[in-house]
Amino acid sequence: MPSQHSFTLNTIGIIHSCYKEKFGIPRQPGLVTEATARLELIPPYNRLDTLDGLDGFSHIWIQFIFHGCINESWKAKIRPPRLGGKAKMGVFATRATHRPNPIGLSAVKIGRIYQEGQRIFIDLYGADLLDGTPVLDIKPYLPYADSISNAKGGFAPAAAEAQKRPVVFSEEAKAQCERYENLHNKKITTLIKQIIEQDPRPSYLSTQIDREHGIQLWDLNIKWCARNDHFEVLRIEHE
């Protein structure tokens, strides 16, 4: 019987993200294209020469720690949100956060690579990463090897477009978003819409209507609820 081993891994970077809490983070990368983040390399890896050549790639793989779940026990069987929380799958057949080793993997689009003082950053787009996420490694995404055209998707064979409901904004929320966009030059309206149309509610709340929810983005708390045939953004509160 093979012996068990433990390994010590070094954190190479930290994520600075618009997502300040787990609720509201999309369940896969790339679904919310307006979600922005920065990956900051930390010493001794905060050197631009570690990134030489990366600007020739459009996407990277990020290996990271689910630090928001690190004190929670792993589960052998998971109820994937894609199945409405009604069926269980083995943990290794899902991308659930409650794993024997809390390691995540995301493919994200990269933008500018730059230095501010002694700090090195990579801009990220469409990331599904919680603010403060520890990064273990990054690798370039290789289209010829990483994209498999005839791959099977199991219980999630395609994007869940049919499950999306329209998102409408109250007059108050519209005005608040417009003011925020003018002040900060961030497309907060599109970001909110992309997040909420994915329906981030846990499965046990998916049939409830008119219940108020909150999603924290940057210094904002987005208040919204589900209606019979749409989602409504009620107002925007500053933290």
C-alpha positions as a Markdown table, in Angstrom:
| # | Residue | x | y | z |
|---|---|---|---|---|
| 1 | Met | 0.0 | 0.0 | 0.0 |
| 2 | Pro | 1.5 | 3.4 | -0.9 |
| 3 | Ser | 2.6 | 5.6 | 1.9 |
| 4 | Gln | 1.0 | 8.9 | 2.6 |
| 5 | His | 2.9 | 12.0 | 2.0 |
| 6 | Ser | 2.5 | 15.7 | 2.9 |
| 7 | Phe | 4.0 | 18.6 | 1.1 |
| 8 | Thr | 4.8 | 22.2 | 1.9 |
| 9 | Leu | 3.8 | 24.6 | -0.8 |
| 10 | Asn | 4.8 | 28.3 | -1.0 |
| 11 | Thr | 2.4 | 31.0 | -1.8 |
| 12 | Ile | 3.7 | 32.9 | -4.8 |
| 13 | Gly | 1.0 | 35.6 | -4.9 |
| 14 | Ile | -2.2 | 37.0 | -3.6 |
| 15 | Ile | -5.5 | 37.9 | -5.4 |
| 16 | His | -7.0 | 41.4 | -5.1 |
| 17 | Ser | -10.6 | 40.9 | -6.3 |
| 18 | Cys | -13.9 | 42.7 | -6.5 |
| 19 | Tyr | -15.4 | 39.7 | -4.7 |
| 20 | Lys | -15.2 | 40.4 | -0.9 |
| 21 | Glu | -17.2 | 37.3 | 0.2 |
| 22 | Lys | -18.0 | 33.9 | -1.3 |
| 23 | Phe | -21.6 | 34.6 | -2.0 |
| 24 | Gly | -21.9 | 36.0 | -5.5 |
| 25 | Ile | -18.7 | 34.5 | -7.0 |
| 26 | Pro | -19.6 | 32.7 | -10.2 |
| 27 | Arg | -19.2 | 29.0 | -10.1 |
| 28 | Gln | -16.8 | 28.9 | -13.1 |
| 29 | Pro | -14.2 | 31.4 | -14.4 |
| 30 | Gly | -15.1 | 33.4 | -17.5 |
| 31 | Leu | -18.8 | 33.6 | -16.9 |
| 32 | Val | -18.7 | 37.1 | -15.5 |
| 33 | Thr | -16.4 | 38.9 | -18.0 |
| 34 | Glu | -16.6 | 42.3 | -16.2 |
| 35 | Ala | -15.2 | 40.8 | -13.0 |
| 36 | Thr | -11.7 | 42.3 | -12.5 |
| 37 | Ala | -8.9 | 41.3 | -10.2 |
| 38 | Arg | -5.1 | 41.7 | -9.8 |
| 39 | Leu | -2.6 | 39.0 | -9.0 |
| 40 | Glu | 0.2 | 40.4 | -6.9 |
| 41 | Leu | 3.4 | 38.4 | -6.7 |
| 42 | Ile | 4.9 | 38.3 | -3.3 |
| 43 | Pro | 8.6 | 38.1 | -2.2 |
| 44 | Pro | 10.8 | 36.4 | -3.3 |
| 45 | Tyr | 8.8 | 36.0 | -6.5 |
| 46 | Asn | 8.0 | 39.6 | -7.0 |
| 47 | Arg | 10.3 | 40.0 | -10.0 |
| 48 | Leu | 9.4 | 41.0 | -13.5 |
| 49 | Asp | 11.9 | 38.4 | -14.9 |
| 50 | Thr | 9.7 | 35.6 | -13.6 |
| 51 | Leu | 7.1 | 36.8 | -16.1 |
| 52 | Asp | 9.3 | 37.2 | -19.1 |
| 53 | Gly | 7.3 | 36.0 | -22.2 |
| 54 | Leu | 4.0 | 35.8 | -20.4 |
| 55 | Asp | 2.7 | 38.9 | -22.4 |
| 56 | Gly | 2.6 | 36.6 | -25.4 |
| 57 | Phe | -0.3 | 34.7 | -23.9 |
| 58 | Ser | -3.9 | 35.7 | -23.5 |
| 59 | His | -4.8 | 33.4 | -20.6 |
| 60 | Ile | -3.2 | 31.6 | -17.7 |
| 61 | Trp | -4.0 | 28.8 | -15.4 |
| 62 | Ile | -4.1 | 29.8 | -11.7 |
| 63 | Gln | -3.7 | 27.2 | -9.0 |
| 64 | Phe | -4.9 | 28.5 | -5.7 |
| 65 | Ile | -6.1 | 27.7 | -2.2 |
| 66 | Phe | -9.8 | 27.9 | -1.3 |
| 67 | His | -8.9 | 29.8 | 1.8 |
| 68 | Gly | -12.5 | 30.7 | 2.6 |
| 69 | Cys | -13.2 | 27.0 | 3.1 |
| 70 | Ile | -9.9 | 25.9 | 4.6 |
| 71 | Asn | -11.4 | 25.1 | 8.1 |
| 72 | Glu | -14.3 | 23.2 | 6.7 |
| 73 | Ser | -14.2 | 19.4 | 6.3 |
| 74 | Trp | -14.2 | 17.7 | 2.9 |
| 75 | Lys | -17.2 | 15.7 | 1.7 |
| 76 | Ala | -17.2 | 12.5 | -0.3 |
| 77 | Lys | -20.5 | 13.3 | -2.0 |
| 78 | Ile | -21.5 | 16.8 | -3.3 |
| 79 | Arg | -24.8 | 18.2 | -4.5 |
| 80 | Pro | -23.7 | 20.3 | -7.6 |
| 81 | Pro | -25.6 | 23.5 | -8.1 |
| 82 | Arg | -25.9 | 22.6 | -11.8 |
| 83 | Leu | -28.2 | 19.8 | -10.8 |
| 84 | Gly | -30.3 | 22.0 | -8.6 |
| 85 | Gly | -29.0 | 20.5 | -5.4 |
| 86 | Lys | -31.2 | 17.4 | -6.0 |
| 87 | Ala | -28.5 | 14.8 | -6.9 |
| 88 | Lys | -25.2 | 13.9 | -5.4 |
| 89 | Met | -21.9 | 13.3 | -7.2 |
| 90 | Gly | -18.6 | 12.2 | -6.0 |
| 91 | Val | -16.3 | 15.1 | -4.9 |
| 92 | Phe | -13.8 | 14.2 | -7.6 |
| 93 | Ala | -16.5 | 14.4 | -10.3 |
| 94 | Thr | -17.2 | 18.0 | -9.2 |
| 95 | Arg | -15.4 | 21.3 | -8.8 |
| 96 | Ala | -16.7 | 21.7 | -5.3 |
| 97 | Thr | -14.6 | 23.7 | -2.8 |
| 98 | His | -14.9 | 21.1 | 0.0 |
| 99 | Arg | -12.1 | 18.9 | -1.1 |
| 100 | Pro | -9.5 | 16.7 | 0.7 |
| 101 | Asn | -6.9 | 19.3 | -0.4 |
| 102 | Pro | -8.5 | 22.8 | -0.8 |
| 103 | Ile | -6.9 | 23.5 | -4.2 |
| 104 | Gly | -8.6 | 25.3 | -7.0 |
| 105 | Leu | -7.8 | 25.7 | -10.7 |
| 106 | Ser | -9.0 | 28.5 | -12.9 |
| 107 | Ala | -8.2 | 29.6 | -16.5 |
| 108 | Val | -8.5 | 33.4 | -16.7 |
| 109 | Lys | -7.8 | 36.1 | -19.2 |
| 110 | Ile | -4.8 | 38.3 | -18.4 |
| 111 | Gly | -4.1 | 42.0 | -19.3 |
| 112 | Arg | -1.4 | 44.3 | -18.2 |
| 113 | Ile | 1.7 | 43.1 | -16.4 |
| 114 | Tyr | 3.3 | 45.9 | -14.5 |
| 115 | Gln | 5.3 | 47.1 | -11.5 |
| 116 | Glu | 4.3 | 49.7 | -8.8 |
| 117 | Gly | 7.3 | 50.3 | -6.6 |
| 118 | Gln | 8.4 | 46.9 | -5.5 |
| 119 | Arg | 5.1 | 45.3 | -6.2 |
| 120 | Ile | 4.4 | 43.3 | -9.3 |
| 121 | Phe | 0.9 | 42.8 | -10.7 |
| 122 | Ile | -1.0 | 41.0 | -13.4 |
| 123 | Asp | -4.5 | 42.3 | -14.3 |
| 124 | Leu | -7.1 | 39.5 | -14.5 |
| 125 | Tyr | -10.5 | 39.4 | -16.3 |
| 126 | Gly | -13.4 | 37.0 | -15.7 |
| 127 | Ala | -11.8 | 35.6 | -12.5 |
| 128 | Asp | -13.9 | 33.6 | -10.0 |
| 129 | Leu | -11.5 | 34.3 | -7.1 |
| 130 | Leu | -12.2 | 35.6 | -3.6 |
| 131 | Asp | -10.3 | 38.7 | -2.5 |
| 132 | Gly | -7.2 | 37.5 | -0.6 |
| 133 | Thr | -6.9 | 34.2 | -2.3 |
| 134 | Pro | -3.4 | 32.7 | -2.0 |
| 135 | Val | -1.9 | 31.6 | -5.3 |
| 136 | Leu | 0.3 | 28.6 | -5.5 |
| 137 | Asp | 1.3 | 28.7 | -9.2 |
| 138 | Ile | 0.5 | 30.2 | -12.6 |
| 139 | Lys | 1.1 | 28.5 | -16.0 |
| 140 | Pro | 0.3 | 29.8 | -19.5 |
| 141 | Tyr | -2.8 | 28.5 | -21.2 |
| 142 | Leu | -1.9 | 26.6 | -24.4 |
| 143 | Pro | -4.8 | 26.5 | -26.9 |
| 144 | Tyr | -3.4 | 23.6 | -28.9 |
| 145 | Ala | -3.1 | 21.4 | -25.8 |
| 146 | Asp | -5.6 | 22.7 | -23.3 |
| 147 | Ser | -8.7 | 23.0 | -25.5 |
| 148 | Ile | -10.1 | 19.6 | -26.3 |
| 149 | Ser | -12.8 | 19.9 | -29.0 |
| 150 | Asn | -14.4 | 16.5 | -28.5 |
| 151 | Ala | -14.3 | 16.4 | -24.7 |
| 152 | Lys | -17.4 | 15.3 | -22.7 |
| 153 | Gly | -18.9 | 17.5 | -20.1 |
| 154 | Gly | -20.7 | 14.9 | -17.9 |
| 155 | Phe | -23.6 | 16.5 | -16.0 |
| 156 | Ala | -22.6 | 19.9 | -17.3 |
| 157 | Pro | -22.2 | 19.4 | -21.1 |
| 158 | Ala | -22.8 | 23.1 | -22.0 |
| 159 | Ala | -23.2 | 26.5 | -20.5 |
| 160 | Ala | -26.4 | 26.9 | -18.5 |
| 161 | Glu | -27.9 | 29.6 | -20.7 |
| 162 | Ala | -31.4 | 28.3 | -20.4 |
| 163 | Gln | -31.4 | 28.8 | -16.6 |
| 164 | Lys | -30.7 | 32.5 | -16.8 |
| 165 | Arg | -33.4 | 35.0 | -15.9 |
| 166 | Pro | -33.4 | 38.7 | -16.9 |
| 167 | Val | -32.1 | 41.2 | -14.4 |
| 168 | Val | -33.8 | 44.5 | -14.0 |
| 169 | Phe | -32.8 | 47.6 | -11.9 |
| 170 | Ser | -35.0 | 49.7 | -9.8 |
| 171 | Glu | -34.9 | 53.5 | -10.6 |
| 172 | Glu | -32.9 | 54.0 | -7.4 |
| 173 | Ala | -30.4 | 51.3 | -8.3 |
| 174 | Lys | -30.0 | 52.6 | -11.9 |
| 175 | Ala | -29.2 | 56.1 | -10.6 |
| 176 | Gln | -26.7 | 54.7 | -8.0 |
| 177 | Cys | -24.9 | 52.6 | -10.6 |
| 178 | Glu | -24.7 | 55.6 | -12.9 |
| 179 | Arg | -23.1 | 57.7 | -10.2 |
| 180 | Tyr | -20.6 | 55.0 | -9.3 |
| 181 | Glu | -19.6 | 54.4 | -12.9 |
| 182 | Asn | -19.0 | 58.2 | -13.4 |
| 183 | Leu | -16.9 | 58.4 | -10.2 |
| 184 | His | -14.8 | 55.2 | -10.6 |
| 185 | Asn | -14.9 | 54.3 | -14.3 |
| 186 | Lys | -16.0 | 50.8 | -13.5 |
| 187 | Lys | -18.8 | 49.0 | -15.4 |
| 188 | Ile | -20.7 | 48.2 | -12.2 |
| 189 | Thr | -24.1 | 47.8 | -14.0 |
| 190 | Thr | -22.8 | 45.1 | -16.4 |
| 191 | Leu | -20.9 | 43.4 | -13.6 |
| 192 | Ile | -24.0 | 43.2 | -11.3 |
| 193 | Lys | -26.1 | 41.9 | -14.2 |
| 194 | Gln | -23.6 | 39.2 | -15.1 |
| 195 | Ile | -23.3 | 38.0 | -11.5 |
| 196 | Ile | -27.0 | 37.9 | -10.6 |
| 197 | Glu | -28.2 | 36.3 | -13.9 |
| 198 | Gln | -26.1 | 33.3 | -12.9 |
| 199 | Asp | -28.4 | 33.0 | -9.8 |
| 200 | Pro | -25.8 | 32.7 | -7.0 |
| 201 | Arg | -28.4 | 31.5 | -4.5 |
| 202 | Pro | -27.8 | 28.1 | -2.8 |
| 203 | Ser | -30.2 | 25.5 | -4.1 |
| 204 | Tyr | -32.3 | 25.4 | -1.0 |
| 205 | Leu | -33.3 | 29.1 | -1.7 |
| 206 | Ser | -33.7 | 28.8 | -5.4 |
| 207 | Thr | -37.6 | 28.6 | -5.2 |
| 208 | Gln | -38.0 | 31.5 | -2.9 |
| 209 | Ile | -39.2 | 34.8 | -4.3 |
| 210 | Asp | -39.1 | 38.4 | -2.9 |
| 211 | Arg | -36.4 | 37.5 | -0.3 |
| 212 | Glu | -33.7 | 40.2 | -0.2 |
| 213 | His | -30.0 | 39.1 | -0.8 |
| 214 | Gly | -26.8 | 41.1 | -0.6 |
| 215 | Ile | -23.6 | 40.7 | -2.6 |
| 216 | Gln | -20.4 | 42.6 | -1.7 |
| 217 | Leu | -18.4 | 44.0 | -4.5 |
| 218 | Trp | -15.5 | 46.3 | -3.7 |
| 219 | Asp | -16.9 | 48.8 | -1.1 |
| 220 | Leu | -20.5 | 48.1 | -2.2 |
| 221 | Asn | -23.4 | 45.9 | -1.0 |
| 222 | Ile | -25.7 | 45.0 | -3.8 |
| 223 | Lys | -29.2 | 44.4 | -2.6 |
| 224 | Trp | -31.4 | 42.3 | -4.9 |
| 225 | Cys | -34.2 | 39.7 | -4.9 |
| 226 | Ala | -35.8 | 37.1 | -7.1 |
| 227 | Arg | -39.2 | 37.8 | -8.6 |
| 228 | Asn | -41.4 | 35.2 | -10.4 |
| 229 | Asp | -39.8 | 35.6 | -13.8 |
| 230 | His | -36.8 | 37.9 | -13.2 |
| 231 | Phe | -34.3 | 39.2 | -10.8 |
| 232 | Glu | -34.5 | 42.8 | -9.5 |
| 233 | Val | -31.6 | 44.9 | -8.2 |
| 234 | Leu | -33.2 | 47.0 | -5.4 |
| 235 | Arg | -30.5 | 49.4 | -4.3 |
| 236 | Ile | -26.7 | 49.8 | -3.8 |
| 237 | Glu | -25.4 | 50.4 | -0.3 |
| 238 | His | -21.9 | 51.6 | 0.7 |
| 239 | Glu | -20.1 | 49.5 | 3.3 |
